[in-house]
Structures are given as C-alpha cells and as structure tokens.
Amino acid sequence: MSTPVNVTRLAADLALDETKVTPGLLGFVVFAALGIATWFLLKSMNARFKKIDFVEQQDQQDD
C-alpha cells in the first residue's frame, strides 16, 4: 500500500510550480512565426535591392 502513495507523492513533487509562468507551445509557435516572417522579409528586401540600377555620376572639376 505504501508504494502507490510514494509514487503519487513523487509525481506531485515533480509537478510544475503553479506560480511559474512558462511560454509553452503557443510562445514557441509565435516566436517561430516571427522568425520565419523576418526571413521572408529580408529575402524580399534583398531581391528588391538587386533590381536597383544605380549609376554613380562622376564629379567634373575644372582646374
């Protein structure tokens, strides 16, 4: 009879403290979505920068 009591007590001791706040699965999903969105934005920005045709004009100075 003492074995089930010890197992339940051990499980209760290992349980998370209810005063702690953890991000959990939702926090991970939101963080991952922000990372993926940032990656796509940077990829799009680089593609747009490559399309820019920039020709630098040389200054002509009369000496």
Kinemage of the C-alpha trace (Angstrom):
@kinemage 1
@onewidth
@group {chain A} dominant
@subgroup {mainchain}
@vectorlist {calphas} color= white
{ca met a 1} P 0.000 0.000 0.000
{ca ser a 2} L 2.854 2.419 0.611
{ca thr a 3} L 4.186 2.150 -2.961
{ca pro a 4} L 1.230 3.902 -4.686
{ca val a 5} L 1.339 6.646 -2.069
{ca asn a 6} L 5.050 7.193 -2.698
{ca val a 7} L 4.542 7.287 -6.478
{ca thr a 8} L 1.782 9.873 -6.215
{ca arg a 9} L 3.843 11.933 -3.797
{ca leu a 10} L 6.813 11.786 -6.180
{ca ala a 11} L 4.565 12.858 -9.086
{ca ala a 12} L 3.241 15.753 -7.010
{ca asp a 13} L 6.791 16.829 -6.140
{ca leu a 14} L 7.812 16.785 -9.809
{ca ala a 15} L 4.782 18.794 -10.938
{ca leu a 16} L 5.380 22.314 -12.169
{ca asp a 17} L 5.013 25.111 -9.702
{ca glu a 18} L 1.727 26.886 -10.480
{ca thr a 19} L 3.256 30.277 -9.661
{ca lys a 20} L 5.707 29.980 -12.566
{ca val a 21} L 4.712 31.303 -15.947
{ca thr a 22} L 6.140 29.491 -18.969
{ca pro a 23} L 5.660 30.370 -22.638
{ca gly a 24} L 4.709 26.840 -23.628
{ca leu a 25} L 3.791 25.747 -27.113
{ca leu a 26} L 1.996 28.966 -28.038
{ca gly a 27} L 5.061 31.032 -27.202
{ca phe a 28} L 7.252 28.803 -29.337
{ca val a 29} L 4.837 28.963 -32.287
{ca val a 30} L 4.646 32.770 -32.125
{ca phe a 31} L 8.438 33.086 -31.854
{ca ala a 32} L 8.959 30.694 -34.777
{ca ala a 33} L 6.388 32.570 -36.890
{ca leu a 34} L 8.159 35.873 -36.213
{ca gly a 35} L 11.480 34.331 -37.217
{ca ile a 36} L 10.077 32.908 -40.447
{ca ala a 37} L 8.348 36.207 -41.301
{ca thr a 38} L 11.609 38.083 -40.727
{ca trp a 39} L 13.464 35.672 -43.001
{ca phe a 40} L 10.910 36.195 -45.813
{ca leu a 41} L 11.053 39.981 -45.379
{ca leu a 42} L 14.856 40.002 -45.595
{ca lys a 43} L 14.757 37.765 -48.666
{ca ser a 44} L 12.264 40.104 -50.361
{ca met a 45} L 14.312 43.169 -49.418
{ca asn a 46} L 17.475 41.672 -50.917
{ca ala a 47} L 15.646 40.834 -54.140
{ca arg a 48} L 14.383 44.414 -54.424
{ca phe a 49} L 17.847 45.844 -53.755
{ca lys a 50} L 19.292 43.703 -56.535
{ca lys a 51} L 16.801 45.205 -59.014
{ca ile a 52} L 18.001 48.768 -58.350
{ca asp a 53} L 20.128 50.101 -61.196
{ca phe a 54} L 22.437 52.654 -59.622
{ca val a 55} L 24.942 54.513 -61.767
{ca glu a 56} L 27.191 56.886 -59.898
{ca gln a 57} L 27.953 60.119 -61.700
{ca gln a 58} L 31.486 61.388 -61.519
{ca asp a 59} L 32.020 64.966 -60.456
{ca gln a 60} L 33.763 67.061 -63.081
{ca gln a 61} L 36.001 69.692 -61.605
{ca asp a 62} L 37.655 72.340 -63.734
{ca asp a 63} L 41.171 73.108 -62.509
